[in-house]
Amino acid sequence: MKSTKRLVAGRKPRLSLKRVIATFLIFALAYIPLVSMLGTNTSAATYDNNQIICVGLYYGSSALSTINVAGGTINIGSSSTTFSASSQALEVGYSDGSTFTKLGNASSSTLNFGSLNNFAAIGMSVKAYNNENASVGKTFALRFPDGAIRINAKNFYTGFLEIRTTSSGFLEIINVLSLDEYLKGVIPYEMSTSFPVESLKAQAIAARSWTFCNLTRKHKSNGFNLCSKPDCQAYLGGARRTTKTDNAVDITSGLVMSYNGKIAEGLYFSSSGGSTVSAHNFWGGTYTPYLTAVRVPEETGYMSWNFTISMNELSTYLKARTEFSSLNGTIKSFEITSVEQNSDHVLALKATDSAGKSVTISGGLKVYSIIAFLGREKGKPNTSTNFNFSYAYSMNIAGYGETAYSGNIAVATADGTQSYTGAPSELKVATATGVESSGMEANSLVVNGKGWGHGVGMSQMGAKSLAEKGYDYEYILKRFYTGIEISKLSDL
């Protein structure tokens, strides 16, 4: 049996000198600083394809007072995976964070219990067992061999379940399983199973690379590697697994993206609208050479979105935010002042109030936060930084009444045509009776956008489009991640 390697933060080591030394070396060599969303490239020296992943399913505020579990077999089909409850009893044992040791069998294949329920196999309650064995790194666990465990009649999980107990008696559920088993539960939730196989392979390699780069970064304080939410990678067990998505993981098993001999972080997102944004300009921090802005004009099927917001609403919403709280009165203009080079993604916005005071915010993440906030207020929660502004105006000229306009204003002058984004306050209009003031004012802002997500790394819709054009997974990944190589873990 192959050995397994594990890197789980915050767990107590067993009382073995060799184990203590090994654990120290793992942390010394592989710790990823919690400096930003990006961090630095990660060496694979302490990792291999037998990596064990600990995924937090229920913890903290989501911990359970009681849990219902059922063991069963799974059948992976062409469109989904089915779970069939079994009459075979669940196995009861303990976890050391990477392996399951059997102590006996449960009373049946279906259990409903809380932290104070007793199990014959351990001769005490779950909470008592965990308290008694905390010093030696043992935690109560359940397994259904060669199958899966369904939780609360919903999602089902392979590997085994580590059942932790809190001081207040709640149950925290951690799914412990191998790297590729974990990825088989990630890929169909992060990318549609209908996508071409080459895009699914690209997703598998990107997700594997991202996983290695984040093993000790996000949930160190929780004592496990990753959570099951999109904040890490969407992981909801096995229900969406298909033979196609499983094959994408199996075919690329052991492959990661590398840059200068180290694992490259495989950031990805839903759709770009034709261009991506650099990690440095979106999150700030250290420049990451392989996460630069690229254009992907081949991308089709991306999300388009738009919303219209009155200037009065805009004033209320923006001034409620800390960034614009120093502005007074009505917001008279809201402008795009910087766009990513070789991209359409916005990097800076400027708001100006009725007194002429302006506030500029810079950085992709700040821009994204503001546009996402405005979008949510207008019922359009899925946005990006790939957008542009236009205005709806009213223009009142003496003797001519009020006329409504939509779009930005282009004015022919002696020096050529000048475009205004926002109402030009000094605009004069020549009429039959002479030169009159326009009395022009922007009534509302129209935001037109493309794509969904942060925009850094691989666009999943872009990967799909490239695969549909006949490109393989290596080309797709190299198109989005500048200068990377596809490497075997064993070679790094």
C-alpha positions in Angstrom: 0.0 0.0 0.0 1.4 3.4 -0.9 2.2 5.8 1.8 0.1 8.9 2.1 1.2 12.5 2.9 -0.8 14.9 4.9 -0.6 18.6 5.7 -3.3 19.8 8.0 -2.9 22.9 10.2 -3.7 23.1 13.8 -3.8 19.3 14.7 -1.8 17.8 17.5 0.8 15.3 16.5 1.0 11.8 17.9 3.6 11.3 20.6 6.4 10.0 18.3 9.8 11.6 17.8 9.9 10.6 14.2 6.4 12.0 13.7 7.3 15.3 15.4 10.4 15.7 13.2 8.5 14.9 10.1 5.7 17.3 10.9 8.2 20.0 11.6 9.9 19.5 8.3 6.6 19.5 6.4 5.7 22.9 7.9 9.1 24.3 7.4 9.3 23.4 3.8 5.7 23.8 2.6 4.1 26.6 4.6 2.5 29.2 2.4 2.4 32.7 4.0 -1.0 34.2 4.5 0.0 37.4 2.7 -2.7 37.7 0.1 -5.1 35.9 -2.2 -2.1 35.1 -4.3 1.0 34.3 -2.3 4.0 32.9 -4.0 4.6 29.8 -6.0 4.6 26.6 -4.0 7.3 23.9 -4.1 5.9 20.4 -4.6 8.9 18.9 -2.7 6.7 17.6 0.2 3.7 16.7 -1.9 2.8 13.8 -4.2 -0.3 12.4 -5.8 -1.2 10.5 -2.7 -1.8 13.8 -0.9 -4.6 13.5 1.7 -7.1 16.4 1.8 -9.2 17.4 4.8 -12.3 19.3 3.7 -14.5 21.1 6.3 -18.1 20.4 5.5 -19.8 21.6 8.7 -17.8 23.7 11.2 -18.0 26.9 13.2 -21.5 28.4 12.9 -22.6 25.5 10.6 -21.7 22.8 13.1 -24.6 20.3 13.7 -26.3 19.4 16.9 -27.2 16.0 15.5 -26.4 14.2 12.3 -28.0 11.5 10.2 -25.6 9.4 8.2 -26.2 6.4 5.9 -23.7 4.2 4.2 -24.1 3.0 0.6 -22.6 2.2 -2.7 -22.3 4.7 -5.6 -22.7 4.2 -9.3 -20.9 6.7 -11.5 -22.8 7.2 -14.8 -22.6 9.3 -17.9 -24.8 12.1 -16.5 -24.6 11.8 -12.7 -23.7 9.5 -9.8 -26.4 7.6 -7.9 -26.3 6.6 -4.2 -27.8 3.3 -3.1 -28.3 2.8 0.6 -26.8 -0.5 1.9 -27.7 -2.8 4.8 -24.0 -3.2 5.6 -23.1 -1.5 8.9 -20.9 1.6 8.9 -17.4 1.2 10.3 -16.5 3.0 13.5 -12.9 4.1 14.2 -10.6 7.0 14.7 -8.8 9.4 12.4 -5.3 10.8 12.9 -6.1 13.4 10.2 -5.0 11.2 7.3 -5.8 7.6 7.9 -8.8 5.7 9.3 -8.3 3.0 11.9 -11.2 0.6 12.4 -12.3 -0.1 16.0 -15.5 -2.0 15.2 -18.9 -1.7 13.4 -21.8 0.5 14.1 -25.2 -1.0 14.9 -26.5 -0.4 11.4 -25.9 1.3 8.1 -28.0 4.3 9.1 -27.3 6.3 12.2 -28.8 9.4 13.9 -26.7 10.8 16.7 -25.3 13.7 18.6 -22.1 14.3 20.6 -23.5 12.6 23.7 -24.7 9.4 22.0 -22.7 6.2 23.0 -21.1 3.8 20.4 -20.5 0.2 21.5 -17.3 0.1 19.4 -15.7 2.8 21.5 -17.6 2.2 24.8 -18.5 5.8 25.3 -20.0 8.9 23.7 -18.4 10.7 20.7 -17.6 13.7 22.8 -16.1 11.6 25.6 -13.9 9.7 23.1 -12.6 12.9 21.5 -11.9 14.5 24.8 -10.1 11.4 26.1 -8.0 11.0 23.0 -7.2 14.6 22.0 -3.7 14.5 23.5 -2.8 11.6 21.1 -4.4 13.1 18.0 -7.2 10.7 17.7 -10.7 11.8 16.6 -13.9 9.7 16.2 -14.6 8.8 12.6 -17.0 6.8 10.4 -16.4 5.0 7.1 -18.3 3.0 4.6 -15.6 1.0 2.7 -15.7 1.0 -1.1 -18.7 3.4 -1.0 -19.8 6.7 0.4 -21.6 8.2 3.4 -24.7 10.4 2.8 -25.2 13.2 5.3 -28.8 14.3 6.3 -30.3 12.6 3.3 -28.5 15.1 1.0 -24.9 15.0 -0.3 -22.7 11.9 -0.1 -19.0 11.7 0.3 -16.3 9.1 -0.4 -13.2 8.7 1.9 -14.2 8.9 5.5 -15.8 11.4 7.9 -13.9 12.8 10.9 -16.5 13.8 13.6 -15.1 16.5 15.9 -17.0 17.9 18.9 -17.0 21.4 20.1 -17.0 22.5 23.8 -20.7 23.3 23.5 -21.5 19.8 22.2 -21.9 20.5 18.4 -20.5 18.2 15.7 -18.0 19.4 13.2 -17.8 17.2 10.1 -14.5 16.9 8.1 -14.3 14.8 5.0 -10.9 13.1 4.7 -10.0 11.7 1.2 -7.3 11.5 -1.4 -6.4 14.4 -3.7 -7.9 12.9 -6.8 -11.1 11.8 -5.1 -11.5 15.3 -3.8 -11.0 16.7 -7.3 -13.6 14.3 -8.7 -16.0 16.1 -6.4 -14.8 19.5 -7.4 -14.7 19.5 -11.2 -18.4 18.9 -11.9 -19.4 21.7 -9.5 -16.8 24.1 -10.8 -17.4 23.4 -14.5 -20.4 22.1 -16.4 -20.2 18.4 -17.2 -21.4 19.2 -20.7 -18.2 21.1 -21.5 -15.6 19.5 -23.9 -13.3 17.0 -22.3 -10.2 19.2 -23.0 -11.6 22.0 -21.0 -12.4 19.6 -18.2 -8.8 18.4 -18.2 -7.6 22.0 -18.1 -10.0 22.6 -15.1 -8.6 19.5 -13.4 -5.0 20.6 -13.7 -5.8 24.2 -12.6 -7.8 22.9 -9.6 -5.1 20.5 -8.6 -2.5 23.3 -8.8 -4.7 25.6 -6.8 -5.2 23.0 -4.2 -1.5 22.5 -3.6 -1.0 26.2 -3.3 -3.7 26.6 -0.7 -3.4 23.5 1.6 -2.3 25.6 4.6 -3.4 29.0 3.6 -7.1 29.4 4.0 -8.2 27.3 7.0 -5.2 26.9 9.1 -7.0 28.2 12.2 -9.8 25.7 11.6 -7.5 22.7 11.6 -8.3 21.5 8.1 -7.1 22.2 4.5 -10.1 23.6 2.6 -13.8 24.3 3.0 -16.5 23.0 0.6 -17.6 26.4 -0.5 -16.7 28.4 -3.6 -14.5 30.6 -1.3 -12.1 27.6 -1.7 -13.4 25.3 -4.5 -17.0 24.2 -4.7 -17.1 20.6 -3.3 -20.5 19.0 -2.7 -19.6 15.4 -2.7 -20.2 12.9 -5.5 -23.7 13.6 -6.9 -22.6 15.4 -10.0 -19.6 13.1 -10.8 -19.8 11.5 -14.2 -17.5 9.1 -16.1 -16.4 12.1 -18.2 -15.4 14.3 -15.3 -13.8 11.4 -13.5 -11.7 10.6 -16.6 -10.6 14.2 -16.8 -9.1 13.8 -13.3 -7.7 10.3 -13.9 -6.0 11.2 -17.3 -4.3 14.3 -15.8 -3.5 12.6 -12.5 -0.2 13.8 -11.1 -0.1 16.8 -13.4 0.2 20.4 -12.3 1.1 23.8 -13.7 4.6 25.0 -12.8 6.5 28.2 -13.2 10.3 28.3 -12.6 10.1 24.8 -11.2 7.4 25.5 -8.6 3.7 24.8 -8.6 1.8 27.8 -10.1 -1.5 28.9 -8.5 -4.3 27.9 -10.8 -6.8 30.7 -10.2 -9.9 30.5 -12.4 -13.3 32.1 -12.7 -16.6 31.8 -14.7 -16.3 34.1 -17.8 -14.1 37.0 -19.0 -16.0 38.6 -21.8 -12.9 38.4 -24.0 -10.1 39.5 -21.7 -8.7 38.8 -18.2 -7.0 41.0 -15.6 -3.6 40.7 -14.0 -3.4 39.4 -10.4 -1.2 42.3 -9.4 -3.7 44.9 -10.6 -6.7 43.2 -9.2 -5.4 42.2 -5.7 -2.2 44.1 -5.4 0.8 42.5 -3.7 3.7 40.9 -5.4 3.7 40.8 -9.2 2.9 37.2 -10.4 4.4 36.7 -13.9 2.0 33.9 -15.0 -1.1 35.8 -13.9 -1.1 38.6 -16.4 -3.9 40.1 -18.5 -4.5 38.3 -21.7 -7.1 38.7 -24.5 -9.2 35.7 -25.5 -11.4 37.0 -28.4 -12.4 33.4 -29.1 -14.5 33.3 -25.9 -18.2 33.0 -26.6 -21.3 32.3 -24.5 -20.1 34.6 -21.7 -22.5 36.3 -19.4 -23.6 39.8 -20.4 -25.2 42.1 -17.8 -26.4 45.6 -17.4 -28.3 47.8 -15.0 -29.5 51.4 -14.9 -29.3 53.5 -11.7 -30.5 57.0 -11.2 -28.0 59.7 -10.1 -30.0 60.1 -6.9 -29.8 56.4 -6.2 -26.1 56.4 -7.1 -25.5 59.3 -4.7 -27.2 57.5 -1.9 -25.4 54.2 -2.5 -21.9 55.6 -3.0 -22.0 58.0 -0.1 -23.0 55.1 2.2 -19.7 53.5 1.5 -16.6 54.4 3.3 -14.7 55.1 0.1 -17.0 57.9 -0.9 -18.3 59.1 2.4 -16.5 62.5 2.1 -18.6 63.5 -0.9 -21.6 65.8 -0.4 -24.8 66.5 -2.2 -25.6 64.8 -5.4 -23.0 62.7 -7.4 -22.8 64.6 -10.7 -20.5 62.2 -12.5 -19.0 58.7 -12.1 -16.1 58.0 -14.5 -13.8 55.2 -15.5 -10.3 56.6 -15.2 -8.1 53.6 -15.7 -8.3 50.3 -17.7 -5.9 47.3 -17.5 -3.4 47.2 -20.3 -4.1 44.6 -23.0 -7.6 44.2 -21.4 -11.0 45.8 -21.0 -11.1 45.4 -17.2 -11.5 48.6 -15.2 -8.9 49.5 -12.6 -10.1 52.9 -11.3 -13.3 54.9 -10.8 -13.8 58.6 -10.0 -16.9 60.1 -8.4 -17.5 63.9 -8.4 -20.1 65.7 -6.3 -22.1 68.8 -7.0 -19.5 71.0 -5.3 -16.8 69.6 -7.7 -15.1 67.4 -5.1 -13.8 64.2 -6.5 -12.8 60.8 -5.0 -10.9 58.2 -7.0 -10.6 54.6 -6.0 -8.0 52.3 -7.6 -7.4 48.6 -7.8 -9.5 45.9 -9.5 -10.7 44.4 -6.2 -12.1 47.8 -5.0 -13.7 48.4 -8.4 -15.2 44.9 -8.3 -16.5 45.5 -4.8 -18.3 48.7 -5.8 -19.8 47.4 -9.1 -20.9 44.2 -7.4 -22.5 46.2 -4.6 -24.4 48.5 -7.1 -25.4 45.4 -9.1 -26.8 43.7 -6.1 -28.8 46.8 -5.3 -30.3 46.7 -8.8 -30.9 42.9 -8.8 -27.8 42.0 -10.9 -25.5 40.2 -8.5 -23.2 38.5 -11.0 -20.8 41.1 -12.3 -17.1 41.7 -13.2 -14.7 44.5 -13.8 -15.2 44.3 -17.6 -17.8 47.1 -18.1 -18.4 50.5 -19.4 -20.6 53.5 -18.5 -23.1 55.5 -20.5 -25.6 58.1 -19.3 -29.3 59.0 -19.8 -29.6 62.8 -20.0 -32.1 65.5 -20.0 -31.3 68.7 -21.9 -33.5 71.8 -21.3 -32.9 74.7 -23.8 -34.8 77.9 -23.4 -37.7 78.0 -25.8 -37.2 74.4 -26.9 -38.3 72.4 -23.8 -36.7 69.3 -22.4 -35.2 66.5 -24.5 -34.0 63.1 -23.2 -30.8 61.5 -24.5 -29.1 58.2 -23.9 -25.5 57.4 -24.2 -22.4 59.5 -23.9 -22.4 63.0 -25.6 -20.2 63.8 -28.5 -19.9 67.6 -29.3 -18.4 69.0 -32.5 -16.1 71.9 -31.7 -13.5 74.0 -33.6 -10.9 71.6 -32.3 -12.7 68.5 -33.3 -15.2 66.2 -31.6 -15.2 66.0 -27.8 -16.8 63.2 -26.0 -18.4 63.7 -22.5 -18.9 60.9 -20.0 -21.3 62.6 -17.7 -23.2 65.8 -18.3 -21.0 68.6 -19.6 -21.8 71.6 -17.3 -20.5 74.3 -19.7 -22.1 73.1 -22.9 -23.7 75.9 -25.0 -26.1 75.2 -27.9 -26.6 77.3 -31.0 -30.3 77.8 -31.8 -32.2 79.9 -34.3 -32.5 82.6 -31.7 -28.9 82.6 -30.6 -26.6 80.7 -28.2 -28.4 79.2 -25.3 -27.3 77.3 -22.2 -28.1 73.6 -22.5 -29.3 73.2 -18.9 -28.0 69.6 -19.4 -28.0 67.0 -16.6 -27.4 63.3 -16.3 -30.4 61.6 -14.9 -29.1 58.1 -14.6 -26.0 55.9 -15.1 -26.2 52.8 -17.4 -23.6 50.1 -16.7 -23.0 47.5 -19.4 -20.8 44.6 -18.5 -19.4 41.3 -19.7 -18.2 38.2 -17.8 -18.6 37.1 -14.2 -16.0 36.7 -11.5 -12.7 38.3 -10.5 -11.2 37.9 -13.9 -7.7 36.5 -12.9 -6.3 33.3 -14.5 -8.4 31.0 -16.5 -11.9 31.8 -17.8 -14.0 28.7 -17.7 -16.1 29.8 -20.6 -12.9 30.8 -22.4 -11.6 27.3 -21.9 -14.8 25.8 -23.2 -14.6 28.0 -26.4 -11.0 27.1 -27.0 -11.7 23.4 -26.6 -14.6 23.7 -29.0 -12.2 25.0 -31.5 -10.0 21.9 -31.2 -7.3 23.1 -28.8 -6.1 20.7 -26.1 -5.7 21.2 -22.4 -2.1 22.2 -22.6 -2.7 25.0 -25.1 -5.7 26.2 -23.1 -3.7 26.5 -19.9 -0.8 28.2 -21.5 -3.1 30.6 -23.1 -4.4 31.8 -19.8 -1.3 31.4 -17.6 1.6 33.1 -19.2 4.9 31.2 -19.3 3.8 28.1 -17.3 4.7 24.5 -18.0 2.7 21.3 -17.4 4.7 19.2 -15.1 4.5 15.9 -13.2 4.6 16.2 -9.4 7.3 13.6 -9.3 9.6 15.9 -11.4 9.3 18.9 -9.2 
